[in-house]
Amino acid sequence: MAPPRHRDRGFSRRLQYGLFFGYVAAALGIVVALGLVLVAKFDPLAFQGIRGFALDLTSPASILTRPISRGADDLATNIGDYVAAGSQNEMLRRQLAAAERGLVQARILAFENARLRRISHLIEQGTQPVVTARLVGSDLAGTRRYATLAAGSADGVRAGQPVRGPDGLVGRVAEAGLHASRVELLTDGGSSVPLRVVRTGAPALAEGRGAGVLDIHSTQAGAPPLVRGDLLVTSGVGGVYPPDLPVAVVTSTSGEVANGRPLADPTRLDVAMVLAEAAAPPALAPPTGRHK
């Protein structure tokens, strides 16, 4: 069934009117453009006024659309930065990994250099050692603290001799086999070492606690109290340990007893040096003259 004719005519009229007004608008646009060109050529001042009027008309729209355009620009910039950040992060991760590898190598070299310096310093000490040997093991059962030294009586080692490391006193030989010895560490529950406080010169005594620390007691009445950070060295009293060997540093105080940390850590030592026992002080000769 064919559609009604009035619909066709109405549709044709709308199309005709639309084409007509389109032509009219185009013609008016051409006329206005030509007019503006002629005004700009023959009357520049009038044309500047027209441009100012057009600017006033379009400025509100520019003000309203500026945030939108700025937001679009910022969004585009952020997207670009986000895309670039991925490649930059990957580059930074590679640089960080390379820096970490370099740091590990530097630490290894520093450790080796420090170890060689300690060994060199150990050998060059003024006290001539009986023997310098490796520490090859340790025994930490209960309150007992022992280390095994790879040198024995065949190397001149005997019980009672002091043992020191690059940083200070380690302990003394408890038992000597033919090619190995047991060293009683400073922190052993049965160890006691006469000391001197470097800051004051006062005598003190260090006793092992079997837990990696020392109990330090002052042995002089009225001596200045120990303070944190005090350095303690051997006093030479008793004829076992040579004087002035570094021993420990005070870490805390509680009343008359202080806690100390040994300067030499046997768990980190590669080698140790066995020293000859300190010479006992000469005995006082009895008086031979007659009393007057």
C-alpha positions as CSV (number, residue, x, y, z in Angstrom):
1,M,0.0,0.0,0.0
2,A,1.4,3.4,-1.0
3,P,2.0,6.0,1.7
4,P,-0.4,9.0,1.8
5,R,0.5,11.8,-0.6
6,H,0.4,14.6,2.0
7,R,3.3,13.0,3.8
8,D,5.4,13.1,0.6
9,R,4.5,16.8,0.0
10,G,5.3,17.7,3.6
11,F,8.6,16.0,3.4
12,S,9.4,17.7,0.1
13,R,8.5,21.1,1.6
14,R,10.8,20.6,4.6
15,L,13.6,19.6,2.3
16,Q,13.0,22.6,0.1
17,Y,12.8,25.0,3.0
18,G,16.0,23.6,4.4
19,L,17.8,23.9,1.1
20,F,16.5,27.5,0.7
21,F,17.6,28.7,4.1
22,G,21.0,27.0,3.6
23,Y,21.5,28.9,0.4
24,V,20.4,32.1,2.1
25,A,22.8,31.5,5.1
26,A,25.7,30.8,2.7
27,A,25.0,33.9,0.7
28,L,24.8,36.0,3.8
29,G,28.1,34.5,5.0
30,I,29.7,35.4,1.7
31,V,28.3,38.9,1.8
32,V,29.4,39.4,5.4
33,A,32.9,38.1,4.6
34,L,33.3,40.3,1.6
35,G,32.0,43.2,3.7
36,L,34.6,42.5,6.4
37,V,37.4,42.3,3.8
38,L,36.3,45.6,2.3
39,V,36.1,47.2,5.7
40,A,39.5,45.9,6.7
41,K,41.0,47.2,3.5
42,F,39.4,50.7,3.3
43,D,38.7,51.4,7.0
44,P,41.2,49.6,9.4
45,L,40.0,51.5,12.5
46,A,36.4,50.3,11.9
47,F,37.6,46.8,11.4
48,Q,39.5,46.9,14.7
49,G,36.2,47.9,16.4
50,I,34.5,45.0,14.8
51,R,37.2,42.6,16.0
52,G,36.9,44.0,19.5
53,F,33.1,43.5,19.5
54,A,33.6,39.9,18.3
55,L,36.2,39.4,21.0
56,D,33.8,40.6,23.6
57,L,31.1,38.2,22.3
58,T,33.4,35.2,22.3
59,S,35.3,35.8,25.6
60,P,32.6,34.3,27.9
61,A,32.7,31.1,25.8
62,S,36.5,31.1,26.0
63,I,36.4,31.5,29.8
64,L,34.0,28.6,30.1
65,T,35.9,26.3,27.8
66,R,39.4,27.1,29.1
67,P,39.2,24.8,32.1
68,I,38.0,22.0,29.8
69,S,40.9,22.5,27.4
70,R,43.4,22.9,30.3
71,G,42.0,19.7,31.8
72,A,42.4,17.9,28.5
73,D,45.9,19.1,28.2
74,D,46.8,18.0,31.7
75,L,45.2,14.7,31.1
76,A,47.2,14.2,27.9
77,T,50.4,15.3,29.8
78,N,49.6,12.9,32.7
79,I,49.0,10.0,30.3
80,G,52.3,10.8,28.6
81,D,54.2,11.0,31.9
82,Y,52.6,7.7,33.0
83,V,53.7,6.0,29.9
84,A,57.2,7.5,30.2
85,A,57.4,6.5,33.9
86,G,57.2,2.8,33.0
87,S,60.4,3.0,31.0
88,Q,62.1,5.3,33.5
89,N,61.3,2.9,36.4
90,E,62.7,0.0,34.4
91,M,65.9,1.9,33.8
92,L,66.1,2.9,37.5
93,R,65.6,-0.7,38.5
94,R,68.4,-1.8,36.2
95,Q,70.7,1.0,37.6
96,L,69.8,0.0,41.2
97,A,70.5,-3.7,40.6
98,A,73.9,-2.7,39.1
99,A,74.6,-0.4,42.1
100,E,73.7,-3.2,44.5
101,R,76.1,-5.6,42.7
102,G,78.8,-3.0,42.9
103,L,78.1,-2.4,46.6
104,V,78.4,-6.1,47.4
105,Q,81.7,-6.3,45.5
106,A,83.0,-3.2,47.4
107,R,82.0,-4.7,50.7
108,I,83.8,-8.0,49.8
109,L,86.9,-6.0,48.9
110,A,86.7,-3.9,52.0
111,F,86.3,-7.1,54.2
112,E,89.3,-8.7,52.5
113,N,91.4,-5.6,52.9
114,A,90.4,-5.2,56.6
115,R,91.2,-8.9,57.2
116,L,94.6,-8.6,55.6
117,R,95.3,-5.4,57.6
118,R,94.3,-7.1,60.8
119,I,96.6,-10.1,60.0
120,S,99.5,-7.7,59.2
121,H,98.9,-5.7,62.3
122,L,98.7,-8.9,64.4
123,I,102.1,-10.0,63.1
124,E,103.8,-6.6,63.5
125,Q,102.9,-6.2,67.2
126,G,105.8,-5.4,69.6
127,T,105.2,-8.6,71.6
128,Q,106.8,-11.5,69.8
129,P,104.3,-14.3,69.5
130,V,104.9,-17.9,70.3
131,V,102.9,-18.9,67.3
132,T,100.2,-17.4,65.0
133,A,97.5,-19.9,64.0
134,R,94.0,-20.3,62.8
135,L,90.9,-20.5,65.1
136,V,89.1,-23.6,63.6
137,G,86.1,-24.1,66.0
138,S,84.3,-23.1,69.2
139,D,82.4,-24.8,72.0
140,L,79.5,-22.8,73.6
141,A,78.0,-25.5,75.8
142,G,76.3,-24.0,78.9
143,T,78.4,-21.3,80.5
144,R,81.6,-22.7,79.0
145,R,83.2,-20.8,76.2
146,Y,86.1,-22.4,74.4
147,A,87.7,-22.1,71.0
148,T,90.0,-24.5,69.1
149,L,93.3,-23.3,67.9
150,A,95.2,-25.1,65.1
151,A,98.5,-25.2,67.0
152,G,99.7,-27.3,69.9
153,S,102.7,-28.3,72.0
154,A,104.6,-29.1,68.8
155,D,104.4,-25.4,68.0
156,G,105.5,-24.3,71.5
157,V,102.0,-23.8,72.9
158,R,101.3,-24.8,76.5
159,A,98.5,-24.3,79.0
160,G,98.3,-20.8,80.6
161,Q,99.6,-18.8,77.7
162,P,97.4,-15.8,76.7
163,V,95.8,-15.6,73.2
164,R,95.0,-12.4,71.5
165,G,93.5,-11.2,68.2
166,P,93.9,-8.0,66.2
167,D,91.3,-6.2,68.3
168,G,92.4,-7.4,71.7
169,L,92.6,-10.3,74.2
170,V,90.8,-13.5,73.3
171,G,91.5,-15.6,76.3
172,R,94.2,-18.1,77.4
173,V,95.2,-21.6,76.5
174,A,93.4,-24.2,78.7
175,E,94.7,-27.4,77.2
176,A,97.4,-28.0,74.7
177,G,97.5,-31.1,72.5
178,L,100.3,-32.0,70.0
179,H,98.8,-30.0,67.1
180,A,95.7,-28.3,68.5
181,S,94.8,-26.4,71.7
182,R,91.7,-25.4,73.6
183,V,91.4,-21.7,74.4
184,E,89.3,-20.5,77.3
185,L,87.6,-17.4,76.1
186,L,87.2,-14.2,78.2
187,T,83.4,-14.8,78.4
188,D,83.8,-18.3,79.9
189,G,82.1,-18.7,83.2
190,G,85.5,-19.6,84.9
191,S,87.5,-16.8,83.3
192,S,88.9,-13.8,85.3
193,V,91.3,-11.1,84.1
194,P,92.9,-8.3,86.1
195,L,92.3,-5.0,84.3
196,R,93.1,-1.3,84.4
197,V,90.7,1.5,83.4
198,V,92.4,3.6,80.8
199,R,90.5,6.8,81.8
200,T,91.3,6.7,85.5
201,G,94.1,4.1,85.8
202,A,92.1,2.3,88.6
203,P,92.4,-1.5,88.8
204,A,89.4,-3.7,88.0
205,L,88.6,-7.4,87.5
206,A,86.6,-8.9,84.5
207,E,84.7,-12.1,85.0
208,G,83.0,-14.1,82.2
209,R,79.3,-14.7,82.3
210,G,79.1,-17.3,79.6
211,A,76.7,-15.2,77.5
212,G,79.1,-13.1,75.4
213,V,79.5,-10.4,78.1
214,L,81.7,-9.6,81.1
215,D,81.0,-8.6,84.6
216,I,83.5,-5.9,85.7
217,H,84.2,-5.0,89.3
218,S,86.4,-2.3,90.7
219,T,89.0,-3.7,93.0
220,Q,90.1,-0.4,94.6
221,A,88.1,1.2,97.4
222,G,87.1,4.8,96.6
223,A,88.0,4.4,92.9
224,P,86.0,6.5,90.4
225,P,83.0,4.6,89.1
226,L,83.0,3.1,85.7
227,V,81.1,4.8,83.0
228,R,79.7,3.6,79.7
229,G,82.4,3.7,77.0
230,D,85.4,3.1,79.4
231,L,88.2,1.2,77.8
232,L,89.7,-1.6,79.8
233,V,93.2,-3.1,79.2
234,T,95.2,-5.8,81.0
235,S,97.0,-4.6,84.1
236,G,99.8,-7.3,84.1
237,V,99.0,-8.2,87.6
238,G,99.2,-12.0,88.3
239,G,102.0,-12.8,85.8
240,V,99.7,-14.3,83.1
241,Y,98.6,-11.6,80.8
242,P,101.1,-8.9,79.5
243,P,100.1,-5.4,80.4
244,D,98.2,-3.0,78.2
245,L,96.4,-5.5,76.0
246,P,93.0,-4.2,74.9
247,V,90.3,-6.3,76.6
248,A,86.8,-4.7,76.7
249,V,84.7,-1.6,76.7
250,V,82.0,-0.8,79.3
251,T,78.5,-1.1,77.8
252,S,76.3,-0.4,80.9
253,T,76.6,0.1,84.6
254,S,74.5,-1.0,87.6
255,G,75.7,-0.1,91.0
256,E,79.2,-1.4,91.6
257,V,79.1,-3.8,88.8
258,A,79.4,-2.9,85.1
259,N,78.8,-4.9,82.0
260,G,81.5,-5.0,79.3
261,R,81.8,-6.2,75.7
262,P,85.0,-8.0,74.7
263,L,86.8,-6.1,71.9
264,A,87.8,-9.3,70.2
265,D,85.0,-11.4,68.8
266,P,86.2,-15.0,68.4
267,T,83.4,-15.9,66.0
268,R,84.8,-13.4,63.5
269,L,88.5,-14.2,63.9
270,D,90.5,-16.0,61.2
271,V,93.7,-16.2,63.1
272,A,94.9,-15.6,66.7
273,M,98.3,-15.1,68.3
274,V,99.6,-17.1,71.3
275,L,101.8,-15.0,73.5
276,A,104.4,-16.0,76.1
277,E,103.2,-15.6,79.7
278,A,104.1,-12.3,81.4
279,A,107.1,-12.4,83.6
280,A,106.2,-12.6,87.2
281,P,107.3,-9.6,89.3
282,P,110.6,-10.4,91.1
283,A,110.2,-11.4,94.7
284,L,111.4,-9.1,97.4
285,A,114.8,-10.1,98.8
286,P,114.8,-10.6,102.6
287,P,116.8,-8.0,104.5
288,T,120.4,-9.1,105.2
289,G,121.6,-6.2,107.3
290,R,121.4,-6.1,111.1
291,H,118.9,-3.9,112.9
292,K,120.3,-1.1,114.8
